[in-house]
Amino acid sequence: MFKLITTVRGGAVNNPAISARYASVDDAKEAAKVLMHEHQRVVRVMIVEEPSRFVEWMDRS
């Protein structure tokens, strides 16, 4: 299972994608892309494999 951890500029973002769990890294990457597109304050998303193994950073470019 994979989850997203966000870095937000100037506040917080309340979105179900942040608390969701994803079965594959590809599903998590797609959710991160959508999240960054919908919320301009999200500047970075870290994808981690539970319990807490780092997988990848996605930055706004």
MODELLER restraints for C-alpha pairs under 7 A, 6 or more apart:
rsr = mdl.restraints
at = mdl.atoms
rsr.add(forms.Gaussian(group=physical.xy_distance, feature=features.Distance(at['CA:1:A'], at['CA:21:A']), mean=6.08, stdev=0.5))
rsr.add(forms.Gaussian(group=physical.xy_distance, feature=features.Distance(at['CA:1:A'], at['CA:22:A']), mean=5.49, stdev=0.5))
rsr.add(forms.Gaussian(group=physical.xy_distance, feature=features.Distance(at['CA:1:A'], at['CA:23:A']), mean=5.02, stdev=0.5))
rsr.add(forms.Gaussian(group=physical.xy_distance, feature=features.Distance(at['CA:1:A'], at['CA:24:A']), mean=6.77, stdev=0.5))
rsr.add(forms.Gaussian(group=physical.xy_distance, feature=features.Distance(at['CA:1:A'], at['CA:49:A']), mean=5.85, stdev=0.5))
rsr.add(forms.Gaussian(group=physical.xy_distance, feature=features.Distance(at['CA:1:A'], at['CA:50:A']), mean=5.75, stdev=0.5))
rsr.add(forms.Gaussian(group=physical.xy_distance, feature=features.Distance(at['CA:2:A'], at['CA:21:A']), mean=5.61, stdev=0.5))
rsr.add(forms.Gaussian(group=physical.xy_distance, feature=features.Distance(at['CA:2:A'], at['CA:22:A']), mean=4.93, stdev=0.5))
rsr.add(forms.Gaussian(group=physical.xy_distance, feature=features.Distance(at['CA:2:A'], at['CA:23:A']), mean=6.38, stdev=0.5))
rsr.add(forms.Gaussian(group=physical.xy_distance, feature=features.Distance(at['CA:2:A'], at['CA:24:A']), mean=6.65, stdev=0.5))
rsr.add(forms.Gaussian(group=physical.xy_distance, feature=features.Distance(at['CA:2:A'], at['CA:25:A']), mean=6.48, stdev=0.5))
rsr.add(forms.Gaussian(group=physical.xy_distance, feature=features.Distance(at['CA:2:A'], at['CA:28:A']), mean=6.60, stdev=0.5))
rsr.add(forms.Gaussian(group=physical.xy_distance, feature=features.Distance(at['CA:2:A'], at['CA:47:A']), mean=6.73, stdev=0.5))
rsr.add(forms.Gaussian(group=physical.xy_distance, feature=features.Distance(at['CA:2:A'], at['CA:48:A']), mean=5.57, stdev=0.5))
rsr.add(forms.Gaussian(group=physical.xy_distance, feature=features.Distance(at['CA:2:A'], at['CA:49:A']), mean=4.40, stdev=0.5))
rsr.add(forms.Gaussian(group=physical.xy_distance, feature=features.Distance(at['CA:2:A'], at['CA:50:A']), mean=5.85, stdev=0.5))
rsr.add(forms.Gaussian(group=physical.xy_distance, feature=features.Distance(at['CA:3:A'], at['CA:20:A']), mean=6.58, stdev=0.5))
rsr.add(forms.Gaussian(group=physical.xy_distance, feature=features.Distance(at['CA:3:A'], at['CA:21:A']), mean=5.11, stdev=0.5))
rsr.add(forms.Gaussian(group=physical.xy_distance, feature=features.Distance(at['CA:3:A'], at['CA:22:A']), mean=6.20, stdev=0.5))
rsr.add(forms.Gaussian(group=physical.xy_distance, feature=features.Distance(at['CA:3:A'], at['CA:28:A']), mean=6.77, stdev=0.5))
rsr.add(forms.Gaussian(group=physical.xy_distance, feature=features.Distance(at['CA:3:A'], at['CA:47:A']), mean=5.84, stdev=0.5))
rsr.add(forms.Gaussian(group=physical.xy_distance, feature=features.Distance(at['CA:3:A'], at['CA:48:A']), mean=5.57, stdev=0.5))
rsr.add(forms.Gaussian(group=physical.xy_distance, feature=features.Distance(at['CA:3:A'], at['CA:49:A']), mean=6.53, stdev=0.5))
rsr.add(forms.Gaussian(group=physical.xy_distance, feature=features.Distance(at['CA:4:A'], at['CA:18:A']), mean=5.57, stdev=0.5))
rsr.add(forms.Gaussian(group=physical.xy_distance, feature=features.Distance(at['CA:4:A'], at['CA:45:A']), mean=6.35, stdev=0.5))
rsr.add(forms.Gaussian(group=physical.xy_distance, feature=features.Distance(at['CA:4:A'], at['CA:46:A']), mean=5.70, stdev=0.5))
rsr.add(forms.Gaussian(group=physical.xy_distance, feature=features.Distance(at['CA:4:A'], at['CA:47:A']), mean=4.86, stdev=0.5))
rsr.add(forms.Gaussian(group=physical.xy_distance, feature=features.Distance(at['CA:4:A'], at['CA:48:A']), mean=6.49, stdev=0.5))
rsr.add(forms.Gaussian(group=physical.xy_distance, feature=features.Distance(at['CA:5:A'], at['CA:18:A']), mean=6.80, stdev=0.5))
rsr.add(forms.Gaussian(group=physical.xy_distance, feature=features.Distance(at['CA:5:A'], at['CA:45:A']), mean=5.63, stdev=0.5))
rsr.add(forms.Gaussian(group=physical.xy_distance, feature=features.Distance(at['CA:5:A'], at['CA:46:A']), mean=5.03, stdev=0.5))
rsr.add(forms.Gaussian(group=physical.xy_distance, feature=features.Distance(at['CA:5:A'], at['CA:47:A']), mean=6.47, stdev=0.5))
rsr.add(forms.Gaussian(group=physical.xy_distance, feature=features.Distance(at['CA:6:A'], at['CA:42:A']), mean=6.66, stdev=0.5))
rsr.add(forms.Gaussian(group=physical.xy_distance, feature=features.Distance(at['CA:6:A'], at['CA:44:A']), mean=5.82, stdev=0.5))
rsr.add(forms.Gaussian(group=physical.xy_distance, feature=features.Distance(at['CA:6:A'], at['CA:45:A']), mean=4.47, stdev=0.5))
rsr.add(forms.Gaussian(group=physical.xy_distance, feature=features.Distance(at['CA:6:A'], at['CA:46:A']), mean=6.26, stdev=0.5))
rsr.add(forms.Gaussian(group=physical.xy_distance, feature=features.Distance(at['CA:7:A'], at['CA:42:A']), mean=5.96, stdev=0.5))
rsr.add(forms.Gaussian(group=physical.xy_distance, feature=features.Distance(at['CA:7:A'], at['CA:43:A']), mean=5.88, stdev=0.5))
rsr.add(forms.Gaussian(group=physical.xy_distance, feature=features.Distance(at['CA:7:A'], at['CA:44:A']), mean=5.02, stdev=0.5))
rsr.add(forms.Gaussian(group=physical.xy_distance, feature=features.Distance(at['CA:7:A'], at['CA:45:A']), mean=6.20, stdev=0.5))
rsr.add(forms.Gaussian(group=physical.xy_distance, feature=features.Distance(at['CA:8:A'], at['CA:41:A']), mean=5.40, stdev=0.5))
rsr.add(forms.Gaussian(group=physical.xy_distance, feature=features.Distance(at['CA:8:A'], at['CA:42:A']), mean=4.44, stdev=0.5))
rsr.add(forms.Gaussian(group=physical.xy_distance, feature=features.Distance(at['CA:8:A'], at['CA:43:A']), mean=5.74, stdev=0.5))
rsr.add(forms.Gaussian(group=physical.xy_distance, feature=features.Distance(at['CA:9:A'], at['CA:41:A']), mean=5.06, stdev=0.5))
rsr.add(forms.Gaussian(group=physical.xy_distance, feature=features.Distance(at['CA:9:A'], at['CA:42:A']), mean=6.37, stdev=0.5))
rsr.add(forms.Gaussian(group=physical.xy_distance, feature=features.Distance(at['CA:9:A'], at['CA:43:A']), mean=6.64, stdev=0.5))
rsr.add(forms.Gaussian(group=physical.xy_distance, feature=features.Distance(at['CA:10:A'], at['CA:41:A']), mean=6.96, stdev=0.5))
rsr.add(forms.Gaussian(group=physical.xy_distance, feature=features.Distance(at['CA:17:A'], at['CA:31:A']), mean=6.56, stdev=0.5))
rsr.add(forms.Gaussian(group=physical.xy_distance, feature=features.Distance(at['CA:22:A'], at['CA:28:A']), mean=5.70, stdev=0.5))
rsr.add(forms.Gaussian(group=physical.xy_distance, feature=features.Distance(at['CA:28:A'], at['CA:47:A']), mean=6.94, stdev=0.5))
rsr.add(forms.Gaussian(group=physical.xy_distance, feature=features.Distance(at['CA:32:A'], at['CA:45:A']), mean=6.45, stdev=0.5))
rsr.add(forms.Gaussian(group=physical.xy_distance, feature=features.Distance(at['CA:36:A'], at['CA:42:A']), mean=5.55, stdev=0.5))
rsr.add(forms.Gaussian(group=physical.xy_distance, feature=features.Distance(at['CA:43:A'], at['CA:59:A']), mean=6.21, stdev=0.5))
rsr.add(forms.Gaussian(group=physical.xy_distance, feature=features.Distance(at['CA:43:A'], at['CA:60:A']), mean=5.45, stdev=0.5))
rsr.add(forms.Gaussian(group=physical.xy_distance, feature=features.Distance(at['CA:44:A'], at['CA:58:A']), mean=5.75, stdev=0.5))
rsr.add(forms.Gaussian(group=physical.xy_distance, feature=features.Distance(at['CA:44:A'], at['CA:59:A']), mean=4.66, stdev=0.5))
rsr.add(forms.Gaussian(group=physical.xy_distance, feature=features.Distance(at['CA:44:A'], at['CA:60:A']), mean=6.26, stdev=0.5))
rsr.add(forms.Gaussian(group=physical.xy_distance, feature=features.Distance(at['CA:45:A'], at['CA:57:A']), mean=5.84, stdev=0.5))
rsr.add(forms.Gaussian(group=physical.xy_distance, feature=features.Distance(at['CA:45:A'], at['CA:58:A']), mean=5.19, stdev=0.5))
rsr.add(forms.Gaussian(group=physical.xy_distance, feature=features.Distance(at['CA:45:A'], at['CA:59:A']), mean=6.62, stdev=0.5))
rsr.add(forms.Gaussian(group=physical.xy_distance, feature=features.Distance(at['CA:46:A'], at['CA:56:A']), mean=5.87, stdev=0.5))
rsr.add(forms.Gaussian(group=physical.xy_distance, feature=features.Distance(at['CA:46:A'], at['CA:57:A']), mean=4.53, stdev=0.5))
rsr.add(forms.Gaussian(group=physical.xy_distance, feature=features.Distance(at['CA:46:A'], at['CA:58:A']), mean=6.31, stdev=0.5))
rsr.add(forms.Gaussian(group=physical.xy_distance, feature=features.Distance(at['CA:47:A'], at['CA:54:A']), mean=6.59, stdev=0.5))
rsr.add(forms.Gaussian(group=physical.xy_distance, feature=features.Distance(at['CA:47:A'], at['CA:55:A']), mean=5.49, stdev=0.5))
rsr.add(forms.Gaussian(group=physical.xy_distance, feature=features.Distance(at['CA:47:A'], at['CA:56:A']), mean=5.27, stdev=0.5))
rsr.add(forms.Gaussian(group=physical.xy_distance, feature=features.Distance(at['CA:47:A'], at['CA:57:A']), mean=6.33, stdev=0.5))
rsr.add(forms.Gaussian(group=physical.xy_distance, feature=features.Distance(at['CA:48:A'], at['CA:54:A']), mean=4.57, stdev=0.5))
rsr.add(forms.Gaussian(group=physical.xy_distance, feature=features.Distance(at['CA:48:A'], at['CA:55:A']), mean=5.11, stdev=0.5))
rsr.add(forms.Gaussian(group=physical.xy_distance, feature=features.Distance(at['CA:49:A'], at['CA:55:A']), mean=6.52, stdev=0.5))
